[in-house]
Amino acid sequence: MIYRESIQYLESVHAFGVKKGMSNMITLMNKLGNPQEQLQIIHIAGTNGKGSVCAMLSSILQEEGYRVGLFTSPHLQYYNERIQVNWKPISNEDFALLATQVRAKCEEMVEEGYNHPTVFEYLTAMGFYYFSQQKVDFLILEVGLGGRFDATNIITRPLVSVITSIGLDHTRILGNNLIDIAGEKGGIIKKNCPVVLSCNQKEVYNRIKEIADEQQATLYYSQIQNIFIHNATMEGTTFSIKTSYNEYEDLFLSLIGSYQIQNVATVLSTLFVLQKQKICISTRALRKGLSKVRWAGRMEVFSKDPLIVLDGAHNPKGIEAFLQSILGLIQGRKLYVLFGALQDKDYKQMLVLLLPHIDGIVLTEPKNHRAVPIQDIRNLIVQETIPVYEEKDSYKAFQVAKNQLEEGDVLCCIGSLYLVGEIQSWKKEKDKVGGLKDD
């Protein structure tokens, strides 16, 4: 297959991929020779913050001179984004070659009576195979959904398992309470392998501690003991921090948002665990890595004049973190929102949180079959204390939102990473630069 054909085949997998525990993934990886067993892996799960933690760890390890694989999801514009080495996405040629090789194994499975692997299983297998070929020093591996039955959980001996902030999301799949969700996330904890837990609610801590004890895994609980913010702007944050395991003065983080400080604490605790395993990570690499890290679509400044911010927050806890950060940074300026969401998200509670703090909202629909119809969202806005606009086409909706801005006003596009990805695509088309082109 050439690249375009591989993408078309991948998209067709949505029609027949069936998820059934870990059996599909075990069979597929056996057919590929289990390349994941050759990799040193940092495995990361959580409801919010796991992508930022992945990005920070990747940036720091690269600054130390390591060759770092990064596997994340979802992508914003291209599937290639999910499989990177030292920030460089897999090429179209390599993507197509690997997709062809993995497809052959999937078809063998179907002939033998197995279910066809899902899209995520397919991509995860491609990632493991590619990172093994690229001989990366470390693989930063982000869980797709949950943990216990996630395709990435095929691994058996991670260097460390990391669990970030846990909240209510994907409740129809993972459970409708924090204890059940924590149990699913805690499924990545492996016997005798250390685990780092970000600061969480008591019931989350208790459930993760229970699983860690069962697995005889040492638990490192990442709490901030002292924090001092020296300066916070739309360029980043300078701060001093003391955690359960280390202390640093005058760090600069290029990622925006006060909530990122807890993610830094999780990263620092993870580095502490890696250093205990005799992995060299210097203070210089830490400082430089944090100062240079970028993570698209998370409090990303899309435009400075007017100020437009893209944020992929897609659950209530993410919206709370976004509001805490943006309201402090814009200091009383009017805030307008372009909002679209998917049906499996708690968009009702997201709106409840947003509406008291904004000065206008434009409702739209991300280009995804799971997008919430505009009318469903509109029906939730009972009291019109602010202007409400509706435009199904997300590009036109973006223009409507921009047209509401006066000097000094701020626009944030929020509610779905798919919406963020669409906006980024428009900018690249307009600028006629960047992006991976079809072969």
Secondary structure, 3 states (H helix, E strand, C coil): CCHHHHHHHHHHHHHCCCCCCCHHHHHHHHHCCCHHHHCCEEEEECCECHHHHHHHHHHHHHHCCCCEEEECCCCCCCHHHHEEECCEECCHHHHHHHHHHHHHHHHHHHHCCCCCCCHHHHHHHHHHHHHHHCCCCEEEEECCCCCCCCHHHHCCCCCEEEECECCCCCHHHHCCCHHHHHHHHHHHCCCCCCEEEECCCHHHHHHHHHHHHHCCCCEEEECEEEEEEEEEECCEEEEEEEECCCEEEEEEECCCCCCHHHHHHHHHHHHHHHHHCCCCCCHHHHHHHHHHCCCCCCCEEEEECCEEEEECCCCHHHHHHHHHHHHHHHCCCCEEEEECCECCCCHHHHHHHHHHHCCEEEECCCCCCCECCHHHHHCCCCCCCCCEEECCCHHHHHHHHHHCCCCCCEEEEECCHHHHHHHHHHHHHHHCCCCCCCC
